[in-house]
Amino acid sequence: MTASMAASHLLSSSTSLPNILSRPSNQNRFSQNLTFTLKAAAKPPVIRAVLSQNPTTTSSPDSKTSQFQHCFTKSEDGFLHCESLKVQDIMESVERRPFYLYSKPQITRNVEAYKDALEGLRSVIGYAIKANNNLKILEHLRQLGCGAVLVSGNELRLALHAGFDPKRCIFNGNGKILEDLVLAAEAGVFINIDSEFDLENIVAAARIAGKRVNVLLRINPDVDPQVHPYVATGNKNSKFGIRNEKLQWFLDAVKEHPNELKLVGAHCHLGSTITKVDIFKDAAVIMINYIDQIRAQGFEIDYLNIGGGLGIDYYHSGAVLPKPRDLIDTVRELVLSRDLNLIIEPGRSLIANTCCLVNRVTGVKTNGSKNFIVIDGSMAELIRPSLYDAYQHIELVSPAPVDAEITTFDVVGPVCESADFLGKERELPTPAKGTGLVVHDAGAYCMSMASTYNLKMRPPEYWVEDDGTVRKIRHGETFEDHVRFFEGL
Ligand code: LLP
Protein backbone atom coordinates (compact mmCIF):
# COMPACT_ATOMS: atom_id res chain seq x y z
CA MET A 1 0.00 0.00 0.00
CA THR A 2 1.39 3.41 -0.91
CA ALA A 3 1.49 6.39 1.42
CA SER A 4 -1.17 8.24 -0.53
CA MET A 5 -3.43 5.20 -0.45
CA ALA A 6 -3.00 4.97 3.31
CA ALA A 7 -3.83 8.64 3.66
CA SER A 8 -6.90 8.46 1.44
CA HIS A 9 -8.12 5.36 3.28
CA LEU A 10 -7.78 7.28 6.48
CA LEU A 11 -9.68 10.26 5.20
CA SER A 12 -12.50 8.10 3.93
CA SER A 13 -12.68 6.14 7.17
CA SER A 14 -12.53 9.08 9.53
CA THR A 15 -16.22 9.77 9.04
CA SER A 16 -16.96 6.51 10.82
CA LEU A 17 -15.64 7.75 14.16
CA PRO A 18 -17.68 6.34 17.01
CA ASN A 19 -19.54 8.97 19.04
CA ILE A 20 -17.60 8.05 22.10
CA LEU A 21 -14.57 9.89 20.69
CA SER A 22 -16.34 13.20 20.98
CA ARG A 23 -16.83 12.77 24.75
CA PRO A 24 -14.18 13.87 27.24
CA SER A 25 -11.93 10.87 27.87
CA ASN A 26 -13.00 10.30 31.44
CA GLN A 27 -16.74 10.43 30.93
CA ASN A 28 -19.22 7.90 29.76
CA ARG A 29 -22.24 6.07 30.89
CA PHE A 30 -20.29 3.42 32.84
CA SER A 31 -17.82 5.71 34.53
CA GLN A 32 -19.53 5.45 37.89
CA ASN A 33 -20.19 1.72 37.73
CA LEU A 34 -17.66 -0.79 38.93
CA THR A 35 -19.43 -3.71 37.31
CA PHE A 36 -21.62 -3.99 34.28
CA THR A 37 -23.12 -6.68 32.15
CA LEU A 38 -22.57 -6.98 28.44
CA LYS A 39 -24.49 -9.30 26.18
CA ALA A 40 -22.54 -12.45 25.52
CA ALA A 41 -21.80 -13.24 21.90
CA ALA A 42 -24.72 -14.94 20.18
CA LYS A 43 -22.37 -17.51 18.68
CA PRO A 44 -19.86 -19.06 21.03
CA PRO A 45 -16.39 -18.01 19.94
CA VAL A 46 -14.07 -20.53 18.41
CA ILE A 47 -11.79 -21.83 21.12
CA ARG A 48 -8.17 -21.45 20.18
CA ALA A 49 -6.54 -24.47 21.73
CA VAL A 50 -2.84 -24.02 22.31
CA LEU A 51 -1.81 -27.44 21.13
CA SER A 52 1.51 -29.14 21.06
CA GLN A 53 2.20 -29.89 17.41
CA ASN A 54 5.73 -31.20 17.44
CA PRO A 55 5.96 -34.81 18.56
CA THR A 56 9.69 -34.53 19.27
CA THR A 57 9.27 -32.14 22.19
CA THR A 58 8.90 -32.85 25.86
CA SER A 59 5.28 -31.67 26.00
CA SER A 60 2.98 -33.90 27.95
CA PRO A 61 0.40 -35.94 26.07
CA ASP A 62 -1.96 -35.43 29.01
CA SER A 63 -5.25 -34.11 27.65
CA LYS A 64 -5.66 -31.72 30.57
CA THR A 65 -2.63 -29.77 29.46
CA SER A 66 -2.76 -30.23 25.69
CA GLN A 67 -6.38 -29.01 25.38
CA PHE A 68 -5.55 -25.74 27.08
CA GLN A 69 -8.40 -23.29 26.75
CA HIS A 70 -7.48 -19.68 26.13
CA CYS A 71 -9.61 -16.66 26.98
CA PHE A 72 -8.95 -14.46 23.93
CA THR A 73 -10.42 -15.90 20.75
CA LYS A 74 -11.43 -14.60 17.34
CA SER A 75 -14.95 -15.67 16.40
CA GLU A 76 -15.84 -16.59 12.83
CA ASP A 77 -17.23 -13.10 12.21
CA GLY A 78 -13.79 -11.61 12.97
CA PHE A 79 -14.46 -10.07 16.38
CA LEU A 80 -12.04 -10.65 19.23
CA HIS A 81 -13.67 -12.03 22.38
CA CYS A 82 -12.56 -12.22 25.98
CA GLU A 83 -14.31 -15.36 27.20
CA SER A 84 -17.79 -14.85 25.67
CA LEU A 85 -17.72 -11.02 25.43
CA LYS A 86 -16.78 -8.91 22.44
CA VAL A 87 -13.73 -6.82 23.33
CA GLN A 88 -15.13 -4.06 21.10
CA ASP A 89 -18.28 -3.83 23.25
CA ILE A 90 -16.20 -3.65 26.40
CA MET A 91 -13.96 -1.02 24.82
CA GLU A 92 -16.92 1.17 23.99
CA SER A 93 -18.40 0.76 27.45
CA VAL A 94 -15.52 1.59 29.77
CA GLU A 95 -14.61 5.04 30.99
CA ARG A 96 -11.38 5.46 29.07
CA ARG A 97 -8.83 3.81 26.87
CA PRO A 98 -6.26 2.33 26.89
CA PHE A 99 -7.19 -0.16 29.60
CA TYR A 100 -6.07 -3.57 30.72
CA LEU A 101 -8.61 -6.36 30.27
CA TYR A 102 -8.18 -9.69 32.09
CA SER A 103 -10.05 -12.96 32.21
CA LYS A 104 -10.56 -14.14 35.77
CA PRO A 105 -11.40 -17.71 34.59
CA GLN A 106 -8.10 -17.81 32.69
CA ILE A 107 -6.19 -16.96 35.87
CA THR A 108 -7.98 -19.85 37.56
CA ARG A 109 -7.17 -22.21 34.67
CA ASN A 110 -3.49 -21.24 34.77
CA VAL A 111 -3.27 -21.95 38.51
CA GLU A 112 -5.10 -25.24 38.07
CA ALA A 113 -2.55 -26.29 35.43
CA TYR A 114 0.22 -25.84 38.02
CA LYS A 115 -1.79 -27.57 40.75
CA ASP A 116 -2.51 -30.56 38.50
CA ALA A 117 1.17 -30.74 37.56
CA LEU A 118 2.22 -30.69 41.22
CA GLU A 119 -0.10 -33.51 42.30
CA GLY A 120 1.77 -36.08 44.39
CA LEU A 121 4.42 -33.60 45.54
CA ARG A 122 4.65 -31.49 48.67
CA SER A 123 4.83 -28.01 47.14
CA VAL A 124 4.27 -24.26 47.33
CA ILE A 125 3.26 -22.18 44.30
CA GLY A 126 4.85 -18.84 45.17
CA TYR A 127 3.33 -16.33 42.76
CA ALA A 128 5.92 -13.64 41.88
CA ILE A 129 4.05 -10.45 42.77
CA LYS A 130 6.40 -8.30 40.69
CA ALA A 131 4.71 -9.70 37.56
CA ASN A 132 1.38 -8.11 38.49
CA ASN A 133 0.48 -6.53 41.81
CA ASN A 134 -3.22 -5.87 41.30
CA LEU A 135 -4.78 -6.46 44.73
CA LYS A 136 -7.92 -8.14 43.32
CA ILE A 137 -5.76 -10.54 41.33
CA LEU A 138 -3.62 -11.25 44.39
CA GLU A 139 -6.70 -12.02 46.47
CA HIS A 140 -7.93 -14.40 43.77
CA LEU A 141 -4.55 -16.16 43.58
CA ARG A 142 -4.46 -16.47 47.36
CA GLN A 143 -7.96 -17.99 47.37
CA LEU A 144 -6.76 -20.51 44.79
CA GLY A 145 -4.05 -21.58 47.24
CA CYS A 146 -0.98 -19.70 46.00
CA GLY A 147 1.76 -18.32 48.18
CA ALA A 148 3.71 -15.22 47.18
CA VAL A 149 7.24 -14.26 46.18
CA LEU A 150 8.24 -10.79 47.31
CA VAL A 151 11.07 -8.45 46.41
CA SER A 152 10.33 -5.37 48.52
CA GLY A 153 8.80 -4.35 51.82
CA ASN A 154 5.78 -2.98 49.99
CA GLU A 155 5.22 -6.24 48.11
CA LEU A 156 5.35 -7.95 51.51
CA ARG A 157 2.82 -5.48 52.95
CA LEU A 158 0.54 -6.02 49.95
CA ALA A 159 0.81 -9.81 50.24
CA LEU A 160 -0.18 -9.62 53.92
CA HIS A 161 -2.99 -7.21 53.03
CA ALA A 162 -4.24 -9.71 50.43
CA GLY A 163 -4.27 -12.38 53.13
CA PHE A 164 -1.39 -14.59 51.96
CA ASP A 165 -0.14 -17.09 54.53
CA PRO A 166 3.35 -15.85 55.57
CA LYS A 167 4.51 -19.49 55.73
CA ARG A 168 3.89 -19.66 51.97
CA CYS A 169 5.77 -16.42 51.21
CA ILE A 170 9.42 -15.99 50.21
CA PHE A 171 11.35 -12.72 50.38
CA ASN A 172 13.96 -12.51 47.61
CA GLY A 173 16.43 -9.91 46.45
CA ASN A 174 20.05 -8.89 46.19
CA GLY A 175 19.60 -5.58 48.01
CA LYS A 176 17.05 -6.14 50.74
CA ILE A 177 17.20 -3.27 53.20
CA LEU A 178 17.21 -3.74 56.96
CA GLU A 179 13.80 -2.22 57.65
CA ASP A 180 12.15 -4.52 55.08
CA LEU A 181 14.02 -7.51 56.54
CA VAL A 182 12.70 -6.63 60.00
CA LEU A 183 9.17 -6.58 58.59
CA ALA A 184 9.78 -9.96 56.93
CA ALA A 185 11.22 -11.43 60.13
CA GLU A 186 8.25 -10.17 62.15
CA ALA A 187 5.79 -11.57 59.61
CA GLY A 188 7.54 -14.94 59.62
CA VAL A 189 8.09 -15.29 55.86
CA PHE A 190 10.96 -17.30 54.36
CA ILE A 191 13.97 -15.14 53.48
CA ASN A 192 16.56 -15.97 50.84
CA ILE A 193 20.18 -15.21 51.70
CA ASP A 194 21.77 -13.54 48.67
CA SER A 195 25.23 -12.42 49.85
CA GLU A 196 27.53 -12.02 52.85
CA PHE A 197 26.10 -8.59 53.72
CA ASP A 198 22.56 -9.88 53.22
CA LEU A 199 23.23 -12.62 55.78
CA GLU A 200 24.52 -10.01 58.25
CA ASN A 201 21.38 -7.91 57.72
CA ILE A 202 19.08 -10.91 58.18
CA VAL A 203 20.82 -11.74 61.46
CA ALA A 204 20.37 -8.11 62.57
CA ALA A 205 16.70 -8.18 61.53
CA ALA A 206 16.10 -11.42 63.45
CA ARG A 207 17.54 -9.80 66.60
CA ILE A 208 15.44 -6.64 66.18
CA ALA A 209 12.28 -8.68 65.55
CA GLY A 210 13.13 -11.14 68.31
CA LYS A 211 12.38 -14.02 65.94
CA ARG A 212 14.37 -16.88 64.43
CA VAL A 213 14.15 -16.56 60.64
CA ASN A 214 13.64 -19.47 58.23
CA VAL A 215 16.24 -18.93 55.51
CA LEU A 216 17.09 -20.47 52.17
CA LEU A 217 20.44 -20.04 50.47
CA ARG A 218 20.07 -18.52 47.00
CA ILE A 219 22.83 -20.31 45.15
CA ASN A 220 23.98 -19.20 41.72
CA PRO A 221 24.00 -22.51 39.81
CA ASP A 222 25.94 -21.03 36.87
CA VAL A 223 23.47 -22.27 34.25
CA ASP A 224 22.85 -20.27 31.08
CA PRO A 225 19.07 -19.78 30.75
CA GLN A 226 19.39 -18.80 27.04
CA VAL A 227 17.26 -15.68 27.37
CA HIS A 228 17.66 -11.90 26.88
CA PRO A 229 20.60 -10.78 29.04
CA TYR A 230 18.35 -8.40 31.01
CA VAL A 231 16.25 -11.28 32.34
CA ALA A 232 19.04 -13.85 32.87
CA THR A 233 19.94 -14.38 36.53
CA GLY A 234 21.37 -17.88 36.97
CA ASN A 235 24.59 -17.41 35.04
CA LYS A 236 27.91 -16.79 36.71
CA ASN A 237 28.20 -13.06 36.03
CA SER A 238 24.77 -12.26 37.47
CA LYS A 239 24.31 -9.95 40.47
CA PHE A 240 22.03 -12.48 42.17
CA GLY A 241 22.79 -15.24 44.63
CA ILE A 242 25.86 -16.53 46.39
CA ARG A 243 28.85 -17.84 44.45
CA ASN A 244 28.52 -21.60 44.61
CA GLU A 245 32.18 -22.04 45.58
CA LYS A 246 31.45 -19.99 48.73
CA LEU A 247 28.78 -22.44 49.94
CA GLN A 248 30.88 -23.65 52.88
CA TRP A 249 31.45 -20.09 54.12
CA PHE A 250 27.67 -19.55 54.25
CA LEU A 251 27.00 -22.87 55.99
CA ASP A 252 29.57 -21.96 58.67
CA ALA A 253 28.02 -18.50 59.06
CA VAL A 254 24.54 -19.99 59.51
CA LYS A 255 25.93 -22.43 62.12
CA GLU A 256 27.33 -19.45 64.05
CA HIS A 257 23.85 -17.92 64.40
CA PRO A 258 21.59 -20.69 65.70
CA ASN A 259 19.32 -18.23 67.56
CA GLU A 260 18.75 -16.05 64.53
CA LEU A 261 18.80 -18.36 61.50
CA LYS A 262 17.25 -21.71 60.67
CA LEU A 263 18.40 -23.01 57.32
CA VAL A 264 15.40 -24.70 55.68
CA GLY A 265 16.30 -24.93 52.01
CA ALA A 266 18.15 -23.94 48.88
CA HIS A 267 16.97 -21.61 46.13
CA CYS A 268 17.91 -20.76 42.58
CA HIS A 269 16.27 -18.68 39.88
CA LEU A 270 17.72 -19.02 36.42
CA GLY A 271 15.99 -16.25 34.52
CA SER A 272 12.74 -15.43 32.81
CA THR A 273 11.06 -16.41 29.49
CA ILE A 274 12.77 -19.83 29.52
CA THR A 275 11.40 -22.10 26.82
CA LYS A 276 13.44 -25.27 27.34
CA VAL A 277 12.69 -27.36 30.42
CA ASP A 278 16.06 -29.13 30.18
CA ILE A 279 17.54 -25.93 31.57
CA PHE A 280 15.46 -26.37 34.74
CA LYS A 281 16.50 -30.00 34.91
CA ASP A 282 20.22 -29.11 34.67
CA ALA A 283 19.81 -26.61 37.49
CA ALA A 284 17.79 -29.02 39.63
CA VAL A 285 20.52 -31.67 39.34
CA ILE A 286 23.09 -29.12 40.50
CA MET A 287 20.85 -27.94 43.34
CA ILE A 288 20.15 -31.49 44.54
CA ASN A 289 23.88 -32.00 44.73
CA TYR A 290 24.17 -28.89 46.95
CA ILE A 291 21.26 -30.11 49.09
CA ASP A 292 23.09 -33.43 49.61
CA GLN A 293 26.21 -31.52 50.66
CA ILE A 294 24.22 -29.31 53.04
CA ARG A 295 22.37 -32.25 54.61
CA ALA A 296 25.67 -34.11 55.03
CA GLN A 297 26.66 -31.38 57.48
CA GLY A 298 23.67 -32.05 59.69
CA PHE A 299 21.26 -29.37 58.39
CA GLU A 300 17.71 -30.73 58.19
CA ILE A 301 16.67 -28.84 55.11
CA ASP A 302 13.32 -29.60 53.51
CA TYR A 303 12.81 -27.10 50.65
CA LEU A 304 14.12 -26.96 47.11
CA ASN A 305 13.10 -23.69 45.47
CA ILE A 306 13.69 -23.77 41.70
CA GLY A 307 12.42 -20.21 41.13
CA GLY A 308 10.21 -19.12 38.27
CA GLY A 309 10.93 -18.34 34.67
CA LEU A 310 8.74 -20.53 32.45
CA GLY A 311 8.14 -18.74 29.13
CA ILE A 312 4.91 -18.38 27.18
CA ASP A 313 3.94 -18.32 23.49
CA TYR A 314 4.26 -14.56 22.92
CA TYR A 315 4.43 -15.09 19.14
CA HIS A 316 1.09 -16.95 18.95
CA SER A 317 2.79 -19.06 16.35
CA GLY A 318 1.54 -22.39 17.69
CA ALA A 319 5.14 -23.20 18.64
CA VAL A 320 5.55 -26.03 21.07
CA LEU A 321 6.41 -24.60 24.42
CA PRO A 322 6.71 -26.42 27.71
CA LYS A 323 3.77 -26.21 30.07
CA PRO A 324 3.73 -26.39 33.86
CA ARG A 325 3.44 -30.18 33.71
CA ASP A 326 6.52 -30.45 31.50
CA LEU A 327 8.46 -28.27 33.93
CA ILE A 328 7.39 -30.19 37.03
CA ASP A 329 7.89 -33.58 35.38
CA THR A 330 11.55 -32.80 34.69
CA VAL A 331 12.24 -32.33 38.40
CA ARG A 332 9.64 -34.64 39.96
CA GLU A 333 11.84 -37.72 40.45
CA LEU A 334 14.72 -35.68 41.85
CA VAL A 335 12.41 -34.00 44.35
CA LEU A 336 10.82 -37.28 45.40
CA SER A 337 14.19 -39.00 45.67
CA ARG A 338 15.23 -36.56 48.42
CA ASP A 339 11.73 -36.22 49.97
CA LEU A 340 11.80 -32.46 49.40
CA ASN A 341 9.10 -29.81 49.50
CA LEU A 342 9.23 -28.08 46.10
CA ILE A 343 8.81 -24.32 45.89
CA ILE A 344 8.21 -22.78 42.47
CA GLU A 345 7.99 -19.05 41.80
CA PRO A 346 6.00 -18.51 38.60
CA GLY A 347 4.97 -15.01 37.55
CA ARG A 348 4.66 -14.76 33.77
CA SER A 349 3.32 -18.27 33.18
CA LEU A 350 0.48 -17.66 35.67
CA ILE A 351 -0.65 -14.23 34.58
CA ALA A 352 0.76 -13.03 31.22
CA ASN A 353 -1.74 -14.69 28.87
CA THR A 354 -4.78 -13.66 30.94
CA CYS A 355 -4.75 -10.06 29.71
CA CYS A 356 -4.67 -7.64 26.77
CA LEU A 357 -3.92 -3.95 26.70
CA VAL A 358 -6.88 -2.55 24.76
CA ASN A 359 -6.08 0.59 22.76
CA ARG A 360 -7.80 2.67 20.17
CA VAL A 361 -6.28 3.75 16.87
CA THR A 362 -5.72 7.51 16.79
CA GLY A 363 -4.62 7.53 13.18
CA VAL A 364 -2.41 6.02 10.49
CA LYS A 365 0.52 7.85 8.91
CA THR A 366 3.58 7.24 6.80
CA ASN A 367 7.01 8.86 6.63
CA GLY A 368 7.44 7.79 3.03
CA SER A 369 9.26 4.57 3.78
CA LYS A 370 7.51 3.31 6.92
CA ASN A 371 3.84 3.13 7.84
CA PHE A 372 2.68 3.77 11.37
CA ILE A 373 -0.46 2.93 13.29
CA VAL A 374 -0.60 5.48 16.11
CA ILE A 375 -2.60 4.29 19.11
CA ASP A 376 -3.54 5.86 22.45
CA GLY A 377 -1.49 3.32 24.44
CA SER A 378 2.28 3.68 24.62
CA MET A 379 5.55 2.68 26.27
CA ALA A 380 4.21 4.39 29.40
CA GLU A 381 1.51 1.73 29.84
CA LEU A 382 3.52 -1.15 28.36
CA ILE A 383 7.29 -0.87 28.16
CA ARG A 384 8.44 -4.42 27.35
CA PRO A 385 8.81 -3.90 23.57
CA SER A 386 10.86 -0.71 24.12
CA LEU A 387 12.94 -2.09 26.97
CA TYR A 388 13.70 -5.63 25.82
CA ASP A 389 12.71 -5.46 22.15
CA ALA A 390 10.09 -7.96 23.30
CA TYR A 391 7.48 -9.24 20.86
CA GLN A 392 3.86 -9.12 22.02
CA HIS A 393 1.23 -10.15 19.53
CA ILE A 394 -1.00 -7.37 18.19
CA GLU A 395 -4.36 -7.61 16.47
CA LEU A 396 -7.45 -5.56 15.73
CA VAL A 397 -10.55 -6.29 17.80
CA SER A 398 -12.97 -6.04 14.87
CA PRO A 399 -13.04 -7.45 11.33
CA ALA A 400 -11.27 -5.27 8.78
CA PRO A 401 -13.41 -3.59 6.09
CA VAL A 402 -13.32 -5.66 2.89
CA ASP A 403 -11.30 -2.97 1.08
CA ALA A 404 -8.70 -2.56 3.88
CA GLU A 405 -5.26 -3.45 2.57
CA ILE A 406 -2.86 -5.52 4.61
CA THR A 407 0.26 -3.44 5.13
CA THR A 408 3.41 -3.57 7.24
CA PHE A 409 3.14 -1.14 10.13
CA ASP A 410 5.04 -0.10 13.19
CA VAL A 411 2.49 0.23 15.98
CA VAL A 412 3.48 3.28 18.02
CA GLY A 413 2.17 5.44 20.84
CA PRO A 414 2.00 9.20 21.30
CA VAL A 415 4.98 9.48 23.70
CA CYS A 416 7.79 11.83 22.67
CA GLU A 417 10.43 9.13 22.10
CA SER A 418 11.33 7.05 19.10
CA ALA A 419 11.57 4.16 21.58
CA ASP A 420 7.81 4.40 21.98
CA PHE A 421 6.61 1.39 20.02
CA LEU A 422 4.39 -1.55 20.90
CA GLY A 423 5.24 -3.58 17.84
CA LYS A 424 7.50 -3.32 14.81
CA GLU A 425 6.84 -4.46 11.27
CA ARG A 426 3.45 -5.99 11.86
CA GLU A 427 1.27 -7.07 8.97
CA LEU A 428 -2.16 -5.62 9.71
CA PRO A 429 -5.19 -4.45 7.79
CA THR A 430 -5.16 -0.65 7.61
CA PRO A 431 -7.44 0.32 10.50
CA ALA A 432 -9.95 3.15 10.54
CA LYS A 433 -9.58 5.80 13.22
CA GLY A 434 -11.14 4.61 16.46
CA THR A 435 -10.61 0.90 15.73
CA GLY A 436 -9.73 -1.22 18.76
CA LEU A 437 -6.24 -2.74 18.78
CA VAL A 438 -4.96 -5.09 21.45
CA VAL A 439 -1.49 -5.96 22.64
CA HIS A 440 -1.72 -9.55 23.85
CA ASP A 441 -0.11 -11.32 26.80
CA ALA A 442 -0.06 -8.12 28.79
CA GLY A 443 -0.80 -9.62 32.22
CA ALA A 444 2.82 -9.88 33.38
CA TYR A 445 5.37 -7.09 33.67
CA CYS A 446 3.13 -4.62 31.82
CA MET A 447 0.89 -2.78 34.29
CA SER A 448 3.42 -3.49 37.07
CA MET A 449 6.11 -1.73 34.98
CA ALA A 450 3.86 1.09 33.75
CA SER A 451 4.87 4.68 34.40
CA THR A 452 3.27 8.09 34.09
CA TYR A 453 5.83 9.29 31.53
CA ASN A 454 4.50 12.25 29.53
CA LEU A 455 1.82 12.35 32.26
CA LYS A 456 0.01 9.47 30.63
CA MET A 457 -1.69 8.34 33.81
CA ARG A 458 -1.72 4.61 34.59
CA PRO A 459 -4.77 2.98 32.99
CA PRO A 460 -7.74 1.31 34.67
CA GLU A 461 -7.96 -2.48 34.82
CA TYR A 462 -11.01 -4.70 34.32
CA TRP A 463 -11.63 -8.39 34.33
CA VAL A 464 -14.33 -10.60 32.90
CA GLU A 465 -15.82 -12.55 35.79
CA ASP A 466 -16.82 -16.21 35.79
CA ASP A 467 -20.46 -15.18 35.18
CA GLY A 468 -19.55 -13.05 32.14
CA THR A 469 -19.87 -9.65 33.78
CA VAL A 470 -17.12 -7.06 33.49
CA ARG A 471 -15.74 -5.65 36.72
CA LYS A 472 -13.32 -2.82 37.28
CA ILE A 473 -10.44 -4.13 39.38
CA ARG A 474 -8.32 -1.00 39.53
CA HIS A 475 -9.13 2.66 39.03
CA GLY A 476 -7.28 4.54 36.35
CA GLU A 477 -4.94 7.17 37.74
CA THR A 478 -5.94 10.76 37.12
CA PHE A 479 -4.33 14.14 36.70
CA GLU A 480 -5.66 15.01 40.16
CA ASP A 481 -3.70 12.07 41.62
CA HIS A 482 -0.54 13.65 40.23
CA VAL A 483 -1.26 17.11 41.56
CA ARG A 484 -1.95 15.66 45.02
CA PHE A 485 1.78 14.84 45.46
CA PHE A 486 2.47 18.56 45.63
CA GLU A 487 -0.24 19.56 48.06
CA GLY A 488 0.83 20.96 51.42
CA LEU A 489 4.52 21.29 50.54
N1 LLP B 1 11.62 -15.58 41.19
C1 LLP B 1 12.60 -14.68 41.10
C2 LLP B 1 13.68 -14.72 42.09
C3 LLP B 1 12.61 -13.73 40.07
O1 LLP B 1 13.60 -12.85 39.99
C4 LLP B 1 11.56 -13.73 39.12
C5 LLP B 1 11.53 -12.75 38.03
C6 LLP B 1 10.55 -14.69 39.25
C7 LLP B 1 10.60 -15.61 40.30
C8 LLP B 1 9.39 -14.78 38.30
O2 LLP B 1 9.81 -15.10 37.01
P1 LLP B 1 8.75 -15.40 35.85
O3 LLP B 1 8.06 -16.71 36.15
O4 LLP B 1 7.76 -14.29 35.83
O5 LLP B 1 9.56 -15.44 34.61
N2 LLP B 1 10.48 -7.55 33.46
C9 LLP B 1 10.90 -8.72 32.72
C10 LLP B 1 10.93 -9.95 33.60
C11 LLP B 1 11.81 -9.79 34.80
C12 LLP B 1 11.77 -11.02 35.68
C13 LLP B 1 12.47 -10.79 36.95
N3 LLP B 1 12.44 -11.89 37.85
C14 LLP B 1 9.97 -8.90 31.53
O6 LLP B 1 9.12 -8.06 31.31
O7 LLP B 1 10.10 -9.86 30.79
Residues whose N, C-alpha, C, O or C-beta is under 5 A from the ligand:
A	BS01	LLP	A128 A131 N172 V231 H269 G271 S272 T273 G307 G308 G309 L310 E345 P346 G347 R348 S349 R384 Y445
